[in-house]
């Protein structure tokens, strides 16, 4: 079942230099209960796309269907109701400096005119969920950046939403705190069943928590699919550059020099998923070749691993042994082989 379906979506803005096409024929389907990552460089259209999902931006053409409702057709009351089901976590927290943690978290319920007793109970619940039950009376300035983002997440969760939109939620945080926030978002998804859409310019964020990913460039989606598939077989040039930052493909200079000197009869790059390369070097050795591990890199994704190995092969048991080893590589399930020389 789909939480969000986007069909042929385009968005144009007027500017002093003419019309700007921010989104160009976007088609996207996001499954209910998934964590979906949208990655791209600055100006790719990621934030504009996210804002069409909760109706903060209206499409110039096309449609956005969220939880069975076409967003652009909703009147004010229905749109407000949808936004309680589709909450947002912001990059820079957007907390009220003069309000306590509890007051910041309660704000959506206060605006929706919930009863005071119900508000207090719900605020206590979500603060416990994000690990800030003991910070309810603190002001934002008394909190670390990670704690402030936890307040932002609690505020987004207080209306018991079905979809959580995360707009660069970790870009203002250090790496350790980033991992903690990503763990929290994963917990929210797994324990509450909330669909999460997270936009970022950091592919490592997507690799850490997402089930599926779309890569955006120039207002278009240039690649999308399961995270493991995109990481193991990136097709678009930008996707390959993103993946390179997590699973390096280029050989270190010293290793590249060894290869160029012809020290190995054959050099192969092996791309593997889900542990499919376990025992590979031993199996190759039994074919009668000498195997040299020249380079290796792995990315631990949410549900499996993707990695590369560059191997040098020398025919210790004769030329037939090398042919046998290459045959084994090409026949082995779960790996792809590229001969580099």
C-alpha positions as CSV (number, residue, x, y, z in Angstrom):
1,X,0.0,0.0,0.0
2,X,1.3,3.5,-0.9
3,X,1.5,6.3,1.6
4,X,2.3,8.8,-1.1
5,X,1.9,8.8,-4.8
6,X,3.3,11.6,-7.0
7,X,2.3,11.7,-10.6
8,X,3.9,13.9,-13.3
9,X,4.5,16.7,-10.7
10,X,6.0,20.0,-11.9
11,X,6.5,23.2,-10.0
12,X,7.5,26.6,-11.6
13,X,8.4,29.8,-9.8
14,X,8.6,33.3,-11.3
15,X,11.8,35.2,-10.8
16,X,13.3,38.4,-12.0
17,X,15.3,36.5,-14.6
18,X,12.3,34.5,-15.8
19,X,10.5,31.3,-14.9
20,X,12.3,28.7,-12.9
21,X,11.4,25.0,-13.2
22,X,12.0,23.7,-9.7
23,X,10.4,20.3,-10.2
24,X,10.2,18.7,-13.6
25,X,7.8,15.7,-14.2
26,X,8.4,13.9,-10.9
27,X,6.9,10.4,-10.5
28,X,7.3,8.7,-7.2
29,X,5.6,6.1,-5.0
30,X,6.4,5.7,-1.3
31,X,5.3,2.6,0.5
32,X,3.3,2.8,3.7
33,X,5.7,2.2,6.7
34,X,8.9,2.7,4.7
35,X,11.8,5.1,5.3
36,X,12.4,6.8,1.9
37,X,15.5,8.9,1.3
38,X,15.7,11.8,-1.2
39,X,19.2,12.9,-1.9
40,X,20.7,15.6,-4.1
41,X,22.9,18.6,-4.2
42,X,21.8,22.1,-3.2
43,X,19.1,23.4,-5.5
44,X,18.1,20.0,-6.8
45,X,14.5,20.6,-5.7
46,X,14.4,18.3,-2.7
47,X,12.8,20.8,-0.3
48,X,10.3,22.0,-2.8
49,X,9.2,18.4,-3.4
50,X,8.9,17.8,0.3
51,X,6.7,20.9,0.7
52,X,4.3,19.7,-2.0
53,X,3.6,16.7,0.2
54,X,2.1,18.7,3.1
55,X,0.6,21.4,0.9
56,X,3.0,24.2,1.7
57,X,3.7,24.4,-2.1
58,X,1.0,23.9,-4.8
59,X,1.9,22.0,-8.0
60,X,2.0,23.9,-11.2
61,X,0.9,20.6,-12.8
62,X,0.5,17.0,-11.8
63,X,-0.8,15.5,-8.6
64,X,0.4,14.6,-5.1
65,X,-1.8,12.0,-3.3
66,X,-1.0,11.6,0.4
67,X,-2.8,9.0,2.5
68,X,-5.4,8.7,-0.2
69,X,-6.1,12.5,-0.6
70,X,-5.0,14.7,-3.5
71,X,-3.4,17.5,-1.6
72,X,-4.0,20.4,-4.0
73,X,-7.8,19.8,-3.9
74,X,-8.1,20.1,-0.1
75,X,-9.9,23.0,1.5
76,X,-8.4,24.7,4.5
77,X,-10.0,22.5,7.2
78,X,-9.1,19.3,5.4
79,X,-5.6,20.5,4.8
80,X,-5.1,21.3,8.5
81,X,-6.4,17.8,9.3
82,X,-3.9,16.3,6.8
83,X,-1.0,18.3,8.4
84,X,-1.7,16.6,11.7
85,X,-1.2,13.3,9.9
86,X,1.9,14.6,8.0
87,X,4.3,16.2,10.4
88,X,7.6,17.9,9.7
89,X,11.1,17.9,11.3
90,X,13.2,20.9,10.3
91,X,16.9,21.4,9.8
92,X,17.3,24.2,12.3
93,X,14.8,23.0,14.9
94,X,12.5,26.0,14.7
95,X,11.9,26.1,18.5
96,X,10.5,29.1,20.4
97,X,13.3,30.4,22.5
98,X,11.1,31.7,25.3
99,X,9.1,28.6,25.7
100,X,10.1,25.5,27.6
101,X,10.7,22.1,26.0
102,X,7.2,20.9,27.1
103,X,5.6,24.1,25.8
104,X,7.3,23.8,22.4
105,X,6.2,20.2,22.0
106,X,2.6,21.1,23.1
107,X,2.2,23.9,20.5
108,X,0.5,21.8,17.8
109,X,-2.0,20.5,20.2
110,X,-2.6,23.9,21.7
111,X,-3.3,25.3,18.2
112,X,-5.7,22.4,17.6
113,X,-7.5,23.3,20.9
114,X,-6.9,20.0,22.7
115,X,-7.9,19.8,26.3
116,X,-5.1,20.7,28.8
117,X,-5.1,17.3,30.5
118,X,-4.8,15.5,27.2
119,X,-2.0,17.8,26.1
120,X,0.0,17.3,29.3
121,X,-0.4,13.5,29.0
122,X,0.6,13.4,25.3
123,X,3.6,15.7,25.8
124,X,4.9,13.5,28.6
125,X,4.5,10.4,26.3
126,X,6.5,11.8,23.4
127,X,9.2,13.3,25.6
128,X,9.7,9.9,27.1
129,X,9.9,8.4,23.6
130,X,12.7,10.8,22.5
131,X,14.6,10.5,25.8
132,X,13.9,14.0,27.2
133,X,11.4,13.3,29.9
134,X,13.7,15.0,32.4
135,X,14.1,18.1,30.3
136,X,10.5,19.2,30.1
137,X,11.1,22.5,31.9
138,X,14.3,23.4,30.2
139,X,14.6,26.3,27.7
140,X,16.0,25.5,24.2
141,X,19.2,27.5,25.0
142,X,19.9,25.0,27.9
143,X,20.0,22.0,25.4
144,X,22.6,20.7,23.1
145,X,22.0,20.7,19.3
146,X,21.0,17.0,19.4
147,X,18.6,17.5,22.3
148,X,17.0,20.4,20.4
149,X,16.5,18.2,17.4
150,X,14.9,15.6,19.7
151,X,12.5,18.3,20.8
152,X,11.7,19.0,17.2
153,X,11.0,15.3,16.6
154,X,8.8,15.1,19.7
155,X,6.8,18.2,18.5
156,X,6.3,16.5,15.1
157,X,5.2,13.3,16.8
158,X,2.8,14.8,19.3
159,X,-0.2,14.8,16.9
160,X,0.3,11.0,16.3
161,X,1.1,11.4,12.6
162,X,1.2,8.7,10.0
163,X,3.9,10.4,7.9
164,X,7.0,12.2,9.1
165,X,8.8,14.6,6.7
166,X,12.4,15.3,7.7
167,X,14.1,18.3,6.0
168,X,17.9,17.9,6.4
169,X,17.4,16.9,10.1
170,X,21.1,16.1,10.7
171,X,23.0,18.7,8.6
172,X,23.5,21.0,11.6
173,X,24.8,18.2,13.9
174,X,28.1,16.5,14.5
175,X,28.7,12.9,13.3
176,X,28.1,11.3,16.7
177,X,24.9,13.2,17.3
178,X,23.8,12.5,13.7
179,X,23.9,8.8,14.4
180,X,21.9,9.2,17.6
181,X,19.2,11.2,15.7
182,X,19.1,8.6,12.9
183,X,18.7,5.8,15.5
184,X,15.8,7.7,16.9
185,X,14.1,8.2,13.5
186,X,14.6,4.5,12.8
187,X,13.0,3.7,16.2
188,X,10.0,5.9,15.4
189,X,9.6,4.1,12.1
190,X,9.9,0.6,13.6
191,X,7.9,1.0,16.8
192,X,5.2,3.4,15.6
193,X,4.9,2.3,12.0
194,X,5.3,5.9,10.8
195,X,6.3,6.4,7.1
196,X,9.4,8.6,7.0
197,X,10.6,10.7,4.1
198,X,14.0,12.2,4.7
199,X,15.8,14.6,2.4
200,X,19.5,15.2,2.6
201,X,22.6,16.0,0.6
202,X,24.5,13.3,2.5
203,X,24.2,9.8,1.0
204,X,25.6,8.4,4.2
205,X,22.4,9.4,6.0
206,X,20.3,7.5,3.4
207,X,22.6,4.4,3.6
208,X,22.2,4.3,7.3
209,X,18.4,4.2,7.6
210,X,16.5,4.2,4.3
211,X,14.8,1.3,2.6
212,X,14.5,3.2,-0.8
213,X,16.2,6.2,-2.3
214,X,15.6,8.8,-5.1
215,X,18.5,10.8,-6.4
216,X,17.5,14.3,-7.6
217,X,19.4,16.6,-10.0
218,X,18.1,19.8,-11.6
219,X,14.5,19.3,-10.4
220,X,14.3,15.7,-11.8
221,X,14.6,12.3,-10.3
222,X,17.5,10.7,-12.2
223,X,17.6,7.4,-10.3
224,X,15.5,5.6,-7.7
225,X,15.2,2.1,-6.2
226,X,16.1,0.0,-3.2
227,X,19.1,1.5,-1.3
228,X,21.1,-1.7,-1.7
229,X,20.5,-1.8,-5.5
230,X,21.4,1.8,-6.0
231,X,24.6,1.4,-3.9
232,X,25.7,-1.7,-5.7
233,X,24.7,-0.6,-9.2
234,X,24.4,3.2,-9.4
235,X,23.5,4.1,-13.0
236,X,23.5,7.9,-13.1
237,X,26.8,9.8,-12.9
238,X,25.6,11.8,-9.8
239,X,24.5,8.6,-8.1
240,X,28.0,7.1,-8.7
241,X,29.6,10.2,-7.2
242,X,27.4,10.0,-4.1
243,X,28.0,6.3,-3.6
244,X,31.7,6.9,-4.0
245,X,31.7,8.9,-0.8
246,X,30.5,5.8,1.2
247,X,31.9,2.9,-0.9
248,X,35.1,4.2,-2.6
249,X,35.6,2.8,-6.1
250,X,39.0,4.4,-6.9
251,X,42.1,2.6,-6.0
252,X,44.5,4.3,-3.7
253,X,47.5,5.7,-5.6
254,X,50.0,3.1,-4.2
255,X,47.7,0.3,-5.3
256,X,47.0,1.8,-8.7
257,X,50.8,2.0,-9.2
258,X,51.2,-1.7,-8.4
259,X,48.5,-2.6,-10.9
260,X,50.0,-0.4,-13.6
261,X,53.3,-2.1,-13.1
262,X,51.8,-5.4,-14.2
263,X,52.4,-7.3,-10.9
264,X,49.2,-9.2,-11.4
265,X,48.0,-11.3,-14.3
266,X,44.4,-10.2,-13.8
267,X,42.9,-7.5,-11.6
268,X,39.1,-7.7,-10.9
269,X,36.7,-5.5,-8.9
270,X,34.0,-7.5,-7.1
271,X,30.8,-5.8,-6.0
272,X,28.9,-7.9,-3.4
273,X,25.8,-7.7,-1.3
274,X,24.5,-9.3,1.9
275,X,27.7,-11.3,2.7
276,X,27.8,-13.0,-0.7
277,X,31.6,-12.6,-0.8
278,X,32.3,-14.5,2.4
279,X,34.8,-17.2,1.8
280,X,35.4,-16.0,-1.8
281,X,39.2,-15.7,-1.5
282,X,39.5,-19.2,-0.1
283,X,37.3,-20.5,-2.9
284,X,39.5,-18.7,-5.5
285,X,42.6,-20.1,-4.0
286,X,41.3,-23.6,-4.3
287,X,41.0,-23.0,-8.1
288,X,44.8,-22.8,-8.1
289,X,45.4,-19.1,-8.3
290,X,47.3,-16.8,-6.0
291,X,44.9,-14.1,-4.7
292,X,45.9,-10.7,-3.4
293,X,43.4,-8.4,-1.7
294,X,44.4,-4.9,-3.1
295,X,41.5,-2.8,-1.8
296,X,38.2,-3.3,0.0
297,X,35.3,-1.1,1.3
298,X,32.0,-1.9,2.8
299,X,28.8,0.1,3.6
300,X,26.5,-1.2,6.3
301,X,23.0,-0.4,5.1
302,X,19.8,-0.6,7.1
303,X,19.0,-4.1,6.1
304,X,22.2,-5.5,4.5
305,X,25.7,-4.7,3.4
306,X,27.1,-3.6,0.1
307,X,30.9,-3.7,-0.6
308,X,33.7,-3.8,-3.1
309,X,36.9,-5.8,-3.3
310,X,39.7,-5.3,-5.8
311,X,41.6,-8.6,-6.2
312,X,44.9,-9.3,-8.0
313,X,45.1,-12.8,-9.5
314,X,48.2,-14.7,-10.5
315,X,47.9,-18.2,-12.1
316,X,49.8,-20.2,-9.6
317,X,48.4,-23.4,-11.0
318,X,48.7,-22.4,-14.6
319,X,46.5,-20.4,-17.1
320,X,43.7,-22.9,-16.8
321,X,43.5,-22.1,-13.1
322,X,42.9,-18.4,-13.8
323,X,40.1,-19.2,-16.3
324,X,38.5,-21.5,-13.7
325,X,38.8,-18.7,-11.0
326,X,37.1,-16.1,-13.3
327,X,34.4,-18.6,-14.1
328,X,33.7,-19.1,-10.4
329,X,33.5,-15.3,-9.9
330,X,31.0,-14.8,-12.7
331,X,28.9,-17.7,-11.6
332,X,28.7,-16.8,-7.9
333,X,25.3,-15.5,-6.8
334,X,25.1,-12.0,-5.3
335,X,28.3,-10.6,-6.8
336,X,29.2,-8.7,-10.0
337,X,32.6,-8.8,-11.5
338,X,34.5,-6.2,-13.5
339,X,37.9,-7.0,-15.0
340,X,40.1,-4.0,-14.6
341,X,43.1,-5.0,-16.8
